Amino acid sequence: MLGVSVHWFATSAMRRLHYEEGLGKNLHFSVENKWQLLGIMAVFFGSGFAFPFIIVRHQLLKK
């Protein structure tokens, strides 16, 4: 009984799922504007790179 319910829900959820197909259509951000994409990527990767250095500086300045 439970297996049938899970199967019914999974198949109905797949039928309700409609999305555009194509390059970059399934992303959370736009790839149309290359300068905006560059800014988003610079902030994303730059913050990940800078975070350990900021933590070390904070620990060294803490007394």
QUIMOSUL-V251302 format. One record per residue. N is the residue number from 0. PSI is psi in radians with two decimals (NA if undefined). Layout:
BEGIN
<<N/PSI> <N/PSI>>
END
This chain:
BEGIN
<<0/-0.82> <1/-0.68> <2/-0.67> <3/-0.72> <4/-0.74> <5/-0.75> <6/-0.76> <7/-0.77> <8/-0.75> <9/-0.74> <10/-0.64> <11/-0.60> <12/-0.66> <13/-0.60> <14/-0.56> <15/-0.26> <16/1.94> <17/2.25> <18/2.76> <19/2.44> <20/2.59> <21/2.99> <22/2.11> <23/0.06> <24/-0.32> <25/0.28> <26/2.79> <27/-0.03> <28/2.83> <29/2.46> <30/0.19> <31/-0.72> <32/1.94> <33/-0.49> <34/-0.65> <35/-0.73> <36/-0.72> <37/-0.74> <38/-0.78> <39/-0.78> <40/-0.66> <41/-0.74> <42/-0.76> <43/-0.95> <44/-0.58> <45/-0.69> <46/-0.67> <47/-0.59> <48/-0.67> <49/-0.43> <50/-0.83> <51/-0.64> <52/-0.66> <53/-0.71> <54/-0.78> <55/-0.74> <56/-0.73> <57/-0.74> <58/-0.62> <59/-0.57> <60/-0.31> <61/2.35> <62/NA>>
END
